[in-house]
Amino acid sequence: MNNRASRIKWGLIGCGDISSKRVAPALRDSEGCLFTAANRSDFSKLPPFADEFGVELRFKTWQELVQSPEVEAVYVATPVDLHAPITIAAAESGKHVLCEKPMALDVGQCDRMIEACRQNNVKLGIAYYRRFYPVLRRIREVIDSGEIGRPMVAQLNAFEFYNPIAGDPRFWFVQKDRAGGGPMFDFGCHRIEALINLFGTVRKERGLLSCLRFEREVEDTAVAHLLFESGTQATITVTHTTWEPQDTLRIFGTEGSINVSVLNSGDLEIASSRGTRREAWPPHPNFHQPLIEDFNDAVLSNRDPGITGTVGREVNRILDQVCRTAF
């Protein structure tokens, strides 16, 4: 175990469901992290959370947390509309920032976040934790090996039934001014990042957004169509409306194909002239832990994190275009 001098002192802003299940355990359990401080918008709920994870410093406002000299890095786990103001304030206070996805409401906010961190010489990372999935690294290896030939078409489905009502703590997910958009912003962004990782630069993007089942400010169903510089085309279909959940990735090449029936499980099927085989590449039991450990090491080693603000900005640029071109 590292001593305290070689550990980064972390503050967590936002202690909701994902923070309780993944972020806080990762900050507690990662060797290079010292989980020091937390803030929750409903301060009355903070003490039991802080007690559970051994957090000593408990702040009523995020402004107090980012100004604390006892905090060196901040994890921002708030609604999207707060990502930019918190990140900028934290950077101006000399804190490194790991921010939840999507990075911000729009590209302009992303640019201001990147500039604030650059000017204050702090690291900025975005929580696209699927970048660290072993199955996606393995898919890159298979593609680079040429086994499936040239990738021509990729298809991703992400379906879950979700319809929060007013008064639900997670109602902000369907409020445009807080979330930026519906399922395409919430979990479609993860798939966009995964495709950038696999295929590189996106040349064109189009979208189709609609409310098929629910009356709300944001879409309940969306399709993004992406064309990469490499020539690969991809579609991402997301919805809050279906009974059957989906989390699929399929890639069709000139000489074979790749099928992942559940991306979060890491079970992989590869078919080509060599035959069909199945491989298992499960993720870490805590999806967020490799992400947080990478960022923490980036701070300690003075290198770029695996997911930089530039990557986060590119995902937001594509989201903006998908929504702007939607019909």
Secondary structure as GFF3:
##gff-version 3
##sequence-region A 1 327
A	DSSP	three_ten_helix	4	6	.	.	.	ID=ss1
A	DSSP	beta_strand	8	13	.	.	.	ID=ss2
A	DSSP	alpha_helix	17	18	.	.	.	ID=ss3
A	DSSP	pi_helix	19	23	.	.	.	ID=ss4
A	DSSP	alpha_helix	24	29	.	.	.	ID=ss5
A	DSSP	beta_strand	33	39	.	.	.	ID=ss6
A	DSSP	three_ten_helix	43	45	.	.	.	ID=ss7
A	DSSP	alpha_helix	46	53	.	.	.	ID=ss8
A	DSSP	beta_strand	57	59	.	.	.	ID=ss9
A	DSSP	alpha_helix	62	67	.	.	.	ID=ss10
A	DSSP	beta_strand	73	76	.	.	.	ID=ss11
A	DSSP	three_ten_helix	80	82	.	.	.	ID=ss12
A	DSSP	alpha_helix	83	92	.	.	.	ID=ss13
A	DSSP	beta_strand	96	99	.	.	.	ID=ss14
A	DSSP	alpha_helix	107	119	.	.	.	ID=ss15
A	DSSP	beta_strand	124	126	.	.	.	ID=ss16
A	DSSP	three_ten_helix	129	132	.	.	.	ID=ss17
A	DSSP	alpha_helix	134	145	.	.	.	ID=ss18
A	DSSP	beta_strand	151	159	.	.	.	ID=ss19
A	DSSP	three_ten_helix	171	174	.	.	.	ID=ss20
A	DSSP	alpha_helix	176	179	.	.	.	ID=ss21
A	DSSP	alpha_helix	183	183	.	.	.	ID=ss22
A	DSSP	pi_helix	184	188	.	.	.	ID=ss23
A	DSSP	alpha_helix	189	199	.	.	.	ID=ss24
A	DSSP	beta_strand	202	210	.	.	.	ID=ss25
A	DSSP	beta_strand	221	228	.	.	.	ID=ss26
A	DSSP	beta_strand	233	239	.	.	.	ID=ss27
A	DSSP	beta_strand	246	253	.	.	.	ID=ss28
A	DSSP	beta_strand	256	260	.	.	.	ID=ss29
A	DSSP	beta_strand	267	272	.	.	.	ID=ss30
A	DSSP	beta_strand	275	280	.	.	.	ID=ss31
A	DSSP	alpha_helix	288	301	.	.	.	ID=ss32
A	DSSP	alpha_helix	309	324	.	.	.	ID=ss33
###
